[in-house]
Amino acid sequence: AQRVTQPEKLLSVFKGAPVELKCNYSYSGSPELFWYVQYSRQRLQLLLRHISRESIKGFTADLNKGETSFHLKKPFAQEEDSAMYYCALSGLHGGKSTFGDGTTLTVKP
Amino acid sequence: DVKVTQSSRYLVKRTGEKVFLECVQDMDHENMFWYRQDPGLGLRLIYFSYDVKMKEKGDIPEGYSVSREKKERFSLILESASTNQTSMYLCASSSNPNIQYFGAGTRLSVL
């Protein structure tokens, strides 16, 4: 069975501080990992996926297969980063995705 | 730009009513999904479909059914709505790679 765990439901940091949103997963095959973001009054949208190895809006995430983690990081948080973040997993060959419970990030001025 | 359109943003229904939630995507995606989003519970998959007339149960299918008669349209049906089905419902579609594109959501209240 595939499972995604986001241990923090709420995370609050000050503007300019580093931020890390944790994600751990369990999956028996080769996973594909994603981070999705939902800003206030907007639809849920893809932020980044591990295969593309991009930095989006200053965020990065590295897949650590040894620790089965895919933590989302940003060195200097901005107020506009305040949102709900979901970590998600699917098999490399497609199929359904499993989402974590989400972390609400608040960046205080 | 991929567009996933859910027919209603808000719905209010009474207990026992049959409820239809409609979702249409315009990118010829094979896969379509229905989730419910509840505070503290994240996104939970209700049903998904890999192709026309094909459907698979997700994690919480009880009390729901789906229909996919055309590739672009995926309907979620609540046969007899109950108060515990009050929630935000999200539709999504995807192709390969498995990036999901979401609709704006339908907030359903069952009274």
gemmi code that builds the backbone of each chain (N, CA, C; Angstrom):
import gemmi

chains = {
    "A": [
        ("ALA", (0.850, -1.192, 0.000), (0.000, 0.000, 0.000), (0.891, 1.250, 0.000)),
        ("GLN", (0.415, 2.275, -0.660), (1.179, 3.510, -0.685), (0.621, 4.476, 0.338)),
        ("ARG", (1.519, 5.189, 0.978), (1.120, 6.087, 2.052), (2.007, 7.311, 2.052)),
        ("VAL", (1.418, 8.464, 2.352), (2.167, 9.714, 2.451), (1.853, 10.340, 3.804)),
        ("THR", (2.895, 10.723, 4.519), (2.726, 11.318, 5.836), (3.318, 12.710, 5.861)),
        ("GLN", (2.515, 13.673, 6.235), (2.985, 15.032, 6.492), (2.771, 15.281, 7.976)),
        ("PRO", (3.832, 15.255, 8.759), (3.667, 15.263, 10.214), (3.142, 16.571, 10.792)),
        ("GLU", (3.317, 17.676, 10.063), (2.881, 18.972, 10.587), (1.613, 19.420, 9.894)),
        ("LYS", (0.548, 19.638, 10.677), (-0.668, 20.187, 10.068), (-0.528, 21.691, 9.884)),
        ("LEU", (0.158, 22.331, 10.816), (0.335, 23.779, 10.780), (1.813, 24.100, 10.940)),
        ("LEU", (2.271, 25.093, 10.173), (3.653, 25.542, 10.284), (3.658, 27.051, 10.127)),
        ("SER", (4.310, 27.720, 11.052), (4.334, 29.173, 11.022), (5.774, 29.645, 11.116)),
        ("VAL", (6.171, 30.539, 10.200), (7.519, 31.105, 10.220), (7.421, 32.599, 9.948)),
        ("PHE", (8.497, 33.297, 10.243), (8.563, 34.712, 9.923), (9.145, 34.905, 8.536)),
        ("LYS", (8.730, 35.983, 7.908), (9.252, 36.358, 6.585), (10.774, 36.403, 6.636)),
        ("GLY", (11.395, 35.798, 5.618), (12.848, 35.778, 5.541), (13.492, 34.584, 6.217)),
        ("ALA", (12.736, 33.852, 6.997), (13.271, 32.670, 7.678), (13.221, 31.469, 6.738)),
        ("PRO", (14.096, 30.480, 6.976), (14.011, 29.259, 6.156), (12.775, 28.447, 6.550)),
        ("VAL", (12.284, 27.699, 5.592), (11.112, 26.866, 5.870), (11.327, 25.478, 5.275)),
        ("GLU", (10.869, 24.465, 6.021), (10.931, 23.094, 5.544), (9.616, 22.407, 5.872)),
        ("LEU", (8.955, 21.916, 4.862), (7.728, 21.145, 5.054), (8.085, 19.683, 4.848)),
        ("LYS", (7.768, 18.875, 5.841), (8.205, 17.485, 5.808), (7.194, 16.580, 5.108)),
        ("CYS", (7.753, 15.587, 4.416), (6.941, 14.578, 3.758), (7.694, 13.259, 3.803)),
        ("ASN", (7.057, 12.230, 4.313), (7.604, 10.882, 4.288), (6.618, 9.970, 3.562)),
        ("TYR", (7.136, 8.957, 2.920), (6.263, 8.100, 2.132), (6.629, 6.638, 2.324)),
        ("SER", (5.686, 5.786, 1.972), (5.970, 4.354, 1.868), (5.372, 3.863, 0.560)),
        ("TYR", (6.184, 3.110, -0.166), (5.777, 2.616, -1.490), (6.706, 1.489, -1.865)),
        ("SER", (6.156, 0.424, -2.397), (6.970, -0.763, -2.648), (7.739, -0.699, -3.960)),
        ("GLY", (7.308, 0.143, -4.886), (7.980, 0.191, -6.179), (8.789, 1.470, -6.339)),
        ("SER", (8.871, 1.974, -7.570), (9.575, 3.225, -7.850), (8.566, 4.365, -7.841)),
        ("PRO", (8.674, 5.266, -6.869), (7.650, 6.299, -6.751), (7.964, 7.544, -7.566)),
        ("GLU", (6.908, 8.264, -7.860), (7.072, 9.628, -8.340), (6.439, 10.530, -7.281)),
        ("LEU", (7.197, 11.531, -6.861), (6.744, 12.403, -5.779), (6.470, 13.809, -6.292)),
        ("PHE", (5.433, 14.411, -5.701), (4.983, 15.745, -6.101), (4.718, 16.595, -4.858)),
        ("TRP", (4.820, 17.896, -5.052), (4.255, 18.852, -4.109), (3.216, 19.686, -4.850)),
        ("TYR", (2.016, 19.765, -4.249), (0.950, 20.605, -4.762), (0.698, 21.727, -3.755)),
        ("VAL", (0.209, 22.860, -4.259), (-0.046, 24.006, -3.390), (-1.434, 24.568, -3.688)),
        ("GLN", (-2.083, 25.029, -2.632), (-3.391, 25.668, -2.789), (-3.359, 26.997, -2.053)),
        ("TYR", (-3.291, 28.089, -2.815), (-3.361, 29.422, -2.233), (-4.826, 29.746, -1.933)),
        ("SER", (-5.013, 30.727, -1.067), (-6.369, 31.084, -0.654), (-7.232, 31.410, -1.869)),
        ("ARG", (-8.394, 30.766, -1.940), (-9.383, 31.007, -2.996), (-8.888, 30.636, -4.393)),
        ("GLN", (-7.862, 29.797, -4.466), (-7.394, 29.314, -5.765), (-7.476, 27.798, -5.792)),
        ("ARG", (-7.413, 27.251, -6.982), (-7.467, 25.801, -7.096), (-6.122, 25.178, -6.767)),
        ("LEU", (-6.184, 23.930, -6.397), (-4.980, 23.158, -6.117), (-4.166, 23.020, -7.398)),
        ("GLN", (-2.858, 23.225, -7.302), (-2.022, 23.188, -8.507), (-0.665, 22.586, -8.166)),
        ("LEU", (-0.032, 22.057, -9.197), (1.287, 21.469, -9.017), (2.308, 22.550, -8.691)),
        ("LEU", (3.137, 22.280, -7.684), (4.261, 23.168, -7.397), (5.522, 22.596, -8.043)),
        ("LEU", (5.868, 21.349, -7.681), (7.011, 20.731, -8.342), (6.941, 19.208, -8.215)),
        ("ARG", (7.727, 18.539, -9.057), (7.805, 17.084, -9.037), (9.271, 16.689, -9.001)),
        ("HIS", (9.572, 15.565, -8.384), (10.977, 15.251, -8.118), (11.742, 14.966, -9.404)),
        ("ILE", (11.066, 14.441, -10.412), (11.773, 14.057, -11.632), (12.339, 15.284, -12.343)),
        ("SER", (11.645, 16.390, -12.294), (12.100, 17.559, -13.031), (13.247, 18.283, -12.330)),
        ("ARG", (13.392, 18.053, -11.015), (14.507, 18.620, -10.257), (14.632, 20.141, -10.446)),
        ("GLU", (13.493, 20.795, -10.491), (13.484, 22.250, -10.680), (13.371, 22.960, -9.342)),
        ("SER", (13.656, 24.268, -9.386), (13.319, 25.139, -8.277), (12.169, 26.015, -8.749)),
        ("ILE", (11.048, 25.950, -8.048), (9.871, 26.715, -8.422), (9.544, 27.693, -7.295)),
        ("LYS", (9.467, 28.962, -7.624), (9.185, 30.012, -6.630), (10.162, 29.920, -5.463)),
        ("GLY", (11.388, 29.475, -5.716), (12.405, 29.380, -4.683), (12.345, 28.101, -3.873)),
        ("PHE", (11.363, 27.252, -4.151), (11.226, 25.986, -3.435), (11.991, 24.884, -4.145)),
        ("THR", (12.592, 24.002, -3.369), (13.208, 22.793, -3.888), (12.779, 21.609, -3.033)),
        ("ALA", (12.890, 20.436, -3.612), (12.595, 19.211, -2.860), (13.452, 18.103, -3.434)),
        ("ASP", (14.117, 17.385, -2.575), (14.979, 16.284, -3.002), (14.409, 14.962, -2.501)),
        ("LEU", (14.352, 14.009, -3.405), (13.885, 12.683, -3.031), (15.020, 11.931, -2.356)),
        ("ASN", (14.798, 11.514, -1.126), (15.775, 10.729, -0.378), (15.205, 9.329, -0.208)),
        ("LYS", (15.646, 8.418, -1.061), (15.080, 7.069, -1.044), (15.470, 6.315, 0.220)),
        ("GLY", (16.643, 6.619, 0.750), (17.070, 5.933, 1.969), (16.167, 6.271, 3.151)),
        ("GLU", (15.808, 7.536, 3.260), (14.938, 7.970, 4.358), (13.477, 8.021, 3.925)),
        ("THR", (13.187, 7.634, 2.702), (11.840, 7.721, 2.123), (11.199, 9.065, 2.446)),
        ("SER", (11.906, 10.128, 2.078), (11.411, 11.474, 2.358), (11.481, 12.338, 1.109)),
        ("PHE", (10.662, 13.369, 1.115), (10.634, 14.334, 0.004), (10.248, 15.683, 0.608)),
        ("HIS", (11.140, 16.216, 1.396), (10.846, 17.456, 2.122), (10.953, 18.661, 1.201)),
        ("LEU", (10.071, 19.620, 1.410), (10.027, 20.849, 0.616), (10.744, 21.958, 1.387)),
        ("LYS", (11.647, 22.655, 0.706), (12.456, 23.649, 1.398), (12.498, 24.954, 0.623)),
        ("LYS", (12.635, 26.026, 1.410), (12.863, 27.349, 0.821), (13.741, 28.126, 1.799)),
        ("PRO", (14.816, 28.717, 1.325), (15.751, 29.365, 2.252), (15.200, 30.639, 2.886)),
        ("PHE", (14.363, 31.372, 2.163), (13.851, 32.645, 2.677), (12.354, 32.740, 2.363)),
        ("ALA", (11.529, 32.473, 3.347), (10.091, 32.461, 3.120), (9.544, 33.861, 2.869)),
        ("GLN", (8.522, 33.935, 2.026), (7.836, 35.183, 1.726), (6.370, 35.076, 2.157)),
        ("GLU", (5.754, 36.236, 2.416), (4.363, 36.206, 2.863), (3.461, 35.523, 1.840)),
        ("GLU", (3.771, 35.681, 0.555), (2.926, 35.072, -0.489), (3.070, 33.555, -0.558)),
        ("ASP", (3.977, 32.994, 0.231), (4.092, 31.538, 0.302), (3.041, 30.921, 1.228)),
        ("SER", (2.339, 31.752, 1.950), (1.293, 31.243, 2.846), (0.244, 30.500, 2.032)),
        ("ALA", (0.025, 29.241, 2.370), (-0.865, 28.384, 1.568), (-0.966, 27.025, 2.239)),
        ("MET", (-1.785, 26.170, 1.629), (-1.845, 24.766, 2.026), (-0.976, 23.990, 1.057)),
        ("TYR", (-0.117, 23.122, 1.585), (0.792, 22.338, 0.761), (0.499, 20.846, 0.963)),
        ("TYR", (0.395, 20.145, -0.154), (0.170, 18.705, -0.119), (1.325, 17.993, -0.802)),
        ("CYS", (1.806, 16.962, -0.162), (2.754, 16.053, -0.775), (1.967, 14.886, -1.368)),
        ("ALA", (2.367, 14.414, -2.543), (1.632, 13.337, -3.203), (2.590, 12.348, -3.840)),
        ("LEU", (2.119, 11.130, -3.982), (2.936, 10.043, -4.522), (2.129, 9.263, -5.556)),
        ("SER", (2.782, 8.868, -6.628), (2.173, 7.917, -7.551), (3.272, 7.006, -8.077)),
        ("GLY", (2.876, 5.924, -8.718), (3.843, 5.042, -9.333), (4.439, 5.711, -10.564)),
        ("LEU", (5.643, 5.291, -10.934), (6.310, 5.918, -12.075), (5.550, 5.704, -13.373)),
        ("HIS", (4.737, 4.659, -13.418), (3.998, 4.377, -14.638), (2.557, 4.851, -14.559)),
        ("GLY", (2.323, 5.820, -13.697), (0.987, 6.407, -13.631), (0.115, 5.751, -12.603)),
        ("GLY", (-1.171, 5.901, -12.770), (-2.095, 5.357, -11.804), (-2.513, 6.412, -10.810)),
        ("LYS", (-3.192, 5.966, -9.789), (-3.725, 6.930, -8.834), (-2.607, 7.526, -7.990)),
        ("SER", (-2.889, 8.726, -7.492), (-1.967, 9.389, -6.577), (-2.517, 9.316, -5.165)),
        ("THR", (-1.614, 9.242, -4.222), (-1.987, 9.301, -2.813), (-1.467, 10.604, -2.244)),
        ("PHE", (-2.335, 11.341, -1.569), (-1.980, 12.633, -1.007), (-1.816, 12.535, 0.506)),
        ("GLY", (-0.927, 13.362, 1.031), (-0.831, 13.522, 2.472), (-1.980, 14.383, 2.986)),
        ("ASP", (-2.013, 14.567, 4.295), (-3.094, 15.337, 4.908), (-2.934, 16.842, 4.732)),
        ("GLY", (-1.771, 17.272, 4.265), (-1.564, 18.690, 4.011), (-0.935, 19.420, 5.196)),
        ("THR", (-0.172, 20.466, 4.856), (0.412, 21.357, 5.864), (0.030, 22.778, 5.508)),
        ("THR", (-0.555, 23.472, 6.458), (-0.875, 24.879, 6.249), (0.308, 25.719, 6.700)),
        ("LEU", (0.906, 26.414, 5.756), (2.051, 27.276, 6.040), (1.580, 28.712, 6.170)),
        ("THR", (1.975, 29.344, 7.254), (1.713, 30.767, 7.443), (3.042, 31.474, 7.581)),
        ("VAL", (3.254, 32.483, 6.746), (4.467, 33.287, 6.822), (4.079, 34.647, 7.380)),
        ("LYS", (4.602, 34.939, 8.556), (4.226, 36.165, 9.252), (5.165, 37.306, 8.878)),
        ("PRO", (4.633, 38.529, 8.804), (5.499, 39.664, 8.411), (6.533, 40.017, 9.474)),
    ],
    "B": [
        ("ASP", (-3.357, 25.935, -21.871), (-3.650, 25.735, -20.460), (-4.736, 24.681, -20.278)),
        ("VAL", (-4.445, 23.730, -19.420), (-5.441, 22.696, -19.113), (-6.582, 23.318, -18.339)),
        ("LYS", (-7.781, 22.936, -18.716), (-8.911, 23.467, -17.985), (-9.774, 22.307, -17.502)),
        ("VAL", (-10.018, 22.297, -16.195), (-10.923, 21.335, -15.585), (-12.046, 22.142, -14.970)),
        ("THR", (-13.249, 21.902, -15.450), (-14.385, 22.709, -15.028), (-15.383, 21.861, -14.257)),
        ("GLN", (-15.704, 22.330, -13.061), (-16.744, 21.677, -12.262), (-18.000, 22.528, -12.369)),
        ("SER", (-19.112, 21.867, -12.565), (-20.330, 22.571, -12.981), (-20.853, 23.540, -11.920)),
        ("SER", (-20.621, 23.262, -10.650), (-21.155, 24.135, -9.599), (-20.064, 24.459, -8.593)),
        ("ARG", (-20.029, 25.693, -8.107), (-19.110, 26.029, -7.014), (-19.724, 25.706, -5.660)),
        ("TYR", (-21.042, 25.916, -5.549), (-21.752, 25.664, -4.299), (-23.049, 24.917, -4.596)),
        ("LEU", (-23.339, 23.948, -3.736), (-24.593, 23.217, -3.842), (-25.140, 22.998, -2.446)),
        ("VAL", (-26.453, 23.156, -2.309), (-27.119, 22.828, -1.055), (-28.212, 21.824, -1.368)),
        ("LYS", (-28.158, 20.681, -0.723), (-29.108, 19.606, -0.969), (-29.682, 19.100, 0.356)),
        ("ARG", (-30.765, 18.372, 0.250), (-31.397, 17.806, 1.441), (-31.043, 16.327, 1.561)),
        ("THR", (-31.045, 15.864, 2.777), (-30.789, 14.455, 3.060), (-31.712, 13.573, 2.226)),
        ("GLY", (-31.122, 12.570, 1.596), (-31.898, 11.633, 0.793), (-31.989, 11.986, -0.675)),
        ("GLU", (-31.615, 13.192, -1.046), (-31.662, 13.587, -2.455), (-30.566, 12.884, -3.236)),
        ("LYS", (-30.804, 12.700, -4.526), (-29.769, 12.208, -5.428), (-29.033, 13.426, -5.977)),
        ("VAL", (-27.712, 13.397, -5.899), (-26.904, 14.560, -6.258), (-25.923, 14.182, -7.366)),
        ("PHE", (-25.834, 15.052, -8.356), (-24.896, 14.850, -9.455), (-23.869, 15.983, -9.443)),
        ("LEU", (-22.595, 15.615, -9.424), (-21.519, 16.589, -9.568), (-20.828, 16.297, -10.901)),
        ("GLU", (-20.714, 17.336, -11.715), (-20.184, 17.145, -13.063), (-18.803, 17.771, -13.202)),
        ("CYS", (-17.974, 17.133, -13.997), (-16.621, 17.610, -14.229), (-16.276, 17.404, -15.703)),
        ("VAL", (-15.722, 18.438, -16.318), (-15.334, 18.360, -17.727), (-13.908, 18.866, -17.871)),
        ("GLN", (-13.096, 18.123, -18.656), (-11.733, 18.574, -18.945), (-11.552, 18.685, -20.456)),
        ("ASP", (-10.666, 19.602, -20.851), (-10.554, 19.913, -22.272), (-9.212, 19.515, -22.874)),
        ("MET", (-8.462, 18.637, -22.185), (-7.124, 18.300, -22.675), (-7.000, 16.856, -23.112)),
        ("ASP", (-8.109, 16.183, -23.341), (-8.066, 14.809, -23.834), (-7.298, 13.875, -22.889)),
        ("HIS", (-7.379, 14.147, -21.589), (-6.681, 13.310, -20.608), (-7.401, 11.986, -20.428)),
        ("GLU", (-6.600, 10.928, -20.277), (-7.186, 9.602, -20.076), (-7.757, 9.446, -18.657)),
        ("ASN", (-7.053, 9.999, -17.694), (-7.373, 9.742, -16.293), (-8.190, 10.874, -15.700)),
        ("MET", (-9.194, 10.507, -14.932), (-9.967, 11.499, -14.189), (-10.247, 10.979, -12.793)),
        ("PHE", (-10.369, 11.905, -11.849), (-10.425, 11.558, -10.428), (-11.465, 12.409, -9.711)),
        ("TRP", (-12.045, 11.833, -8.678), (-12.869, 12.591, -7.740), (-12.305, 12.412, -6.340)),
        ("TYR", (-12.090, 13.550, -5.670), (-11.620, 13.571, -4.285), (-12.611, 14.352, -3.432)),
        ("ARG", (-12.554, 14.063, -2.141), (-13.156, 15.006, -1.207), (-12.068, 15.560, -0.299)),
        ("GLN", (-12.225, 16.841, 0.019), (-11.214, 17.557, 0.791), (-11.858, 18.030, 2.087)),
        ("ASP", (-11.378, 17.530, 3.203), (-11.911, 17.880, 4.509), (-10.769, 18.357, 5.395)),
        ("PRO", (-11.022, 19.367, 6.211), (-9.958, 19.893, 7.086), (-9.357, 18.791, 7.950)),
        ("GLY", (-8.044, 18.730, 7.947), (-7.353, 17.746, 8.773), (-7.286, 16.355, 8.190)),
        ("LEU", (-8.025, 16.121, 7.114), (-8.043, 14.782, 6.498), (-7.416, 14.784, 5.109)),
        ("GLY", (-7.021, 15.945, 4.640), (-6.360, 16.009, 3.345), (-7.298, 15.703, 2.198)),
        ("LEU", (-6.724, 15.175, 1.117), (-7.492, 14.762, -0.053), (-7.677, 13.253, -0.002)),
        ("ARG", (-8.912, 12.838, -0.094), (-9.195, 11.406, -0.103), (-9.860, 11.034, -1.430)),
        ("LEU", (-9.318, 10.006, -2.059), (-9.781, 9.606, -3.379), (-11.073, 8.809, -3.270)),
        ("ILE", (-12.083, 9.230, -4.015), (-13.374, 8.548, -3.985), (-13.424, 7.507, -5.104)),
        ("TYR", (-13.230, 7.958, -6.337), (-13.216, 7.087, -7.507), (-12.262, 7.685, -8.528)),
        ("PHE", (-11.773, 6.830, -9.421), (-11.033, 7.327, -10.567), (-11.345, 6.486, -11.790)),
        ("SER", (-10.944, 7.026, -12.932), (-11.262, 6.378, -14.204), (-10.072, 6.504, -15.140)),
        ("TYR", (-9.684, 5.373, -15.746), (-8.578, 5.372, -16.685), (-9.025, 5.561, -18.120)),
        ("ASP", (-10.297, 5.367, -18.361), (-10.760, 5.438, -19.745), (-12.277, 5.500, -19.726)),
        ("VAL", (-12.843, 5.757, -20.867), (-14.295, 5.818, -20.967), (-14.897, 4.500, -20.486)),
        ("LYS", (-15.937, 4.610, -19.712), (-16.705, 3.488, -19.167), (-15.909, 2.631, -18.187)),
        ("MET", (-14.712, 3.056, -17.836), (-13.939, 2.321, -16.847), (-13.857, 3.125, -15.563)),
        ("LYS", (-13.943, 2.428, -14.445), (-13.877, 3.104, -13.153), (-13.222, 2.185, -12.135)),
        ("GLU", (-12.571, 2.821, -11.179), (-11.940, 2.073, -10.096), (-12.301, 2.747, -8.782)),
        ("LYS", (-12.530, 1.954, -7.764), (-12.794, 2.521, -6.443), (-11.517, 3.112, -5.873)),
        ("GLY", (-11.703, 4.222, -5.185), (-10.604, 4.814, -4.455), (-10.630, 4.362, -3.009)),
        ("ASP", (-10.274, 5.257, -2.128), (-10.164, 4.908, -0.711), (-11.494, 4.991, 0.038)),
        ("ILE", (-12.398, 5.839, -0.448), (-13.672, 6.036, 0.273), (-14.858, 6.027, -0.698)),
        ("PRO", (-15.127, 4.925, -1.385), (-16.190, 4.916, -2.397), (-17.613, 4.762, -1.843)),
        ("GLU", (-17.731, 4.408, -0.581), (-19.055, 4.091, -0.035), (-19.983, 5.295, -0.110)),
        ("GLY", (-21.168, 5.073, -0.648), (-22.159, 6.133, -0.765), (-22.058, 6.936, -2.046)),
        ("TYR", (-21.079, 6.580, -2.887), (-20.858, 7.295, -4.139), (-20.847, 6.325, -5.314)),
        ("SER", (-21.161, 6.848, -6.489), (-20.916, 6.134, -7.736), (-20.448, 7.151, -8.764)),
        ("VAL", (-19.964, 6.663, -9.892), (-19.450, 7.559, -10.924), (-19.912, 7.089, -12.290)),
        ("SER", (-19.782, 7.997, -13.239), (-20.127, 7.685, -14.619), (-19.149, 8.389, -15.538)),
        ("ARG", (-18.652, 7.648, -16.518), (-17.795, 8.252, -17.534), (-18.214, 7.701, -18.895)),
        ("GLU", (-19.133, 8.392, -19.500), (-19.658, 8.000, -20.806), (-18.846, 8.616, -21.947)),
        ("LYS", (-18.233, 9.758, -21.693), (-17.373, 10.416, -22.672), (-16.036, 10.719, -22.017)),
        ("LYS", (-15.010, 10.776, -22.833), (-13.652, 10.932, -22.303), (-13.515, 12.208, -21.489)),
        ("GLU", (-14.175, 13.271, -21.918), (-13.949, 14.554, -21.268), (-14.791, 14.769, -20.012)),
        ("ARG", (-15.720, 13.883, -19.734), (-16.684, 14.132, -18.658), (-16.686, 12.997, -17.641)),
        ("PHE", (-16.635, 13.392, -16.367), (-16.612, 12.413, -15.273), (-17.566, 12.908, -14.201)),
        ("SER", (-18.605, 12.138, -13.957), (-19.651, 12.560, -13.033), (-19.574, 11.773, -11.725)),
        ("LEU", (-19.783, 12.466, -10.640), (-19.869, 11.841, -9.316), (-21.326, 11.890, -8.875)),
        ("ILE", (-21.828, 10.762, -8.412), (-23.228, 10.655, -8.030), (-23.336, 10.237, -6.573)),
        ("LEU", (-24.108, 11.001, -5.825), (-24.455, 10.617, -4.471), (-25.876, 10.086, -4.541)),
        ("GLU", (-26.012, 8.775, -4.380), (-27.312, 8.134, -4.610), (-28.373, 8.639, -3.632)),
        ("SER", (-27.991, 8.817, -2.401), (-28.909, 9.309, -1.369), (-28.071, 10.124, -0.384)),
        ("ALA", (-28.053, 11.431, -0.604), (-27.131, 12.281, 0.141), (-27.373, 12.199, 1.652)),
        ("SER", (-26.275, 12.213, 2.380), (-26.349, 12.235, 3.837), (-25.504, 13.390, 4.366)),
        ("THR", (-25.758, 13.775, 5.613), (-25.076, 14.953, 6.168), (-23.566, 14.746, 6.237)),
        ("ASN", (-23.127, 13.497, 6.386), (-21.675, 13.277, 6.460), (-20.989, 13.356, 5.097)),
        ("GLN", (-21.754, 13.651, 4.062), (-21.175, 13.890, 2.752), (-21.028, 15.383, 2.456)),
        ("THR", (-21.332, 16.193, 3.448), (-21.034, 17.619, 3.342), (-19.527, 17.787, 3.283)),
        ("SER", (-19.047, 18.410, 2.199), (-17.609, 18.488, 1.993), (-17.302, 19.339, 0.770)),
        ("MET", (-15.990, 19.538, 0.538), (-15.518, 20.113, -0.713), (-15.132, 18.951, -1.613)),
        ("TYR", (-15.652, 18.955, -2.840), (-15.348, 17.895, -3.792), (-14.479, 18.466, -4.915)),
        ("LEU", (-13.375, 17.784, -5.155), (-12.439, 18.204, -6.186), (-12.361, 17.166, -7.286)),
        ("CYS", (-12.422, 17.636, -8.513), (-12.213, 16.787, -9.672), (-10.823, 17.084, -10.225)),
        ("ALA", (-10.177, 16.080, -10.787), (-8.861, 16.269, -11.389), (-8.742, 15.388, -12.625)),
        ("SER", (-7.852, 15.785, -13.524), (-7.549, 14.940, -14.666), (-6.039, 14.881, -14.838)),
        ("SER", (-5.577, 13.829, -15.500), (-4.143, 13.702, -15.749), (-3.904, 12.841, -16.965)),
        ("SER", (-2.690, 12.997, -17.494), (-2.259, 12.124, -18.569), (-0.905, 11.555, -18.143)),
        ("ASN", (-0.017, 11.350, -19.050), (1.307, 10.868, -18.712), (2.306, 11.953, -19.048)),
        ("PRO", (3.084, 12.544, -18.168), (3.288, 12.148, -16.782), (2.076, 12.407, -15.894)),
        ("ASN", (2.088, 11.839, -14.725), (0.907, 11.827, -13.881), (0.787, 13.097, -13.064)),
        ("ILE", (0.765, 14.229, -13.767), (0.521, 15.499, -13.103), (-0.981, 15.732, -13.104)),
        ("GLN", (-1.536, 15.999, -11.937), (-2.980, 16.174, -11.839), (-3.349, 17.644, -11.936)),
        ("TYR", (-4.377, 17.915, -12.735), (-4.920, 19.259, -12.909), (-6.293, 19.275, -12.263)),
        ("PHE", (-6.476, 20.228, -11.373), (-7.677, 20.240, -10.544), (-8.687, 21.283, -10.992)),
        ("GLY", (-9.945, 20.964, -10.736), (-10.992, 21.941, -10.878), (-11.042, 22.854, -9.662)),
        ("ALA", (-11.924, 23.831, -9.721), (-12.024, 24.819, -8.639), (-12.733, 24.271, -7.408)),
        ("GLY", (-13.410, 23.144, -7.562), (-14.073, 22.515, -6.423), (-15.557, 22.842, -6.348)),
        ("THR", (-16.299, 21.923, -5.766), (-17.714, 22.131, -5.470), (-17.911, 21.947, -3.973)),
        ("ARG", (-18.398, 22.987, -3.334), (-18.682, 22.872, -1.895), (-20.121, 22.429, -1.739)),
        ("LEU", (-20.303, 21.232, -1.261), (-21.628, 20.635, -1.097), (-22.036, 20.656, 0.368)),
        ("SER", (-23.209, 21.185, 0.606), (-23.803, 21.128, 1.939), (-25.050, 20.272, 1.872)),
        ("VAL", (-25.127, 19.272, 2.754), (-26.301, 18.410, 2.817), (-27.010, 18.686, 4.139)),
        ("LEU", (-28.240, 19.151, 4.034), (-28.977, 19.563, 5.236), (-29.957, 18.487, 5.680)),
    ],
}
model = gemmi.Model(1)
for chain_id, residues in chains.items():
    chain = gemmi.Chain(chain_id)
    for i, (resn, *xyz) in enumerate(residues, 1):
        res = gemmi.Residue()
        res.name, res.seqid = resn, gemmi.SeqId(i, " ")
        for name, pos in zip(("N", "CA", "C"), xyz):
            atom = gemmi.Atom()
            atom.name, atom.element = name, gemmi.Element(name[0])
            atom.pos, atom.b_iso = gemmi.Position(*pos), 0.0
            res.add_atom(atom)
        chain.add_residue(res)
    model.add_chain(chain)
structure = gemmi.Structure()
structure.add_model(model)
structure.setup_entities()
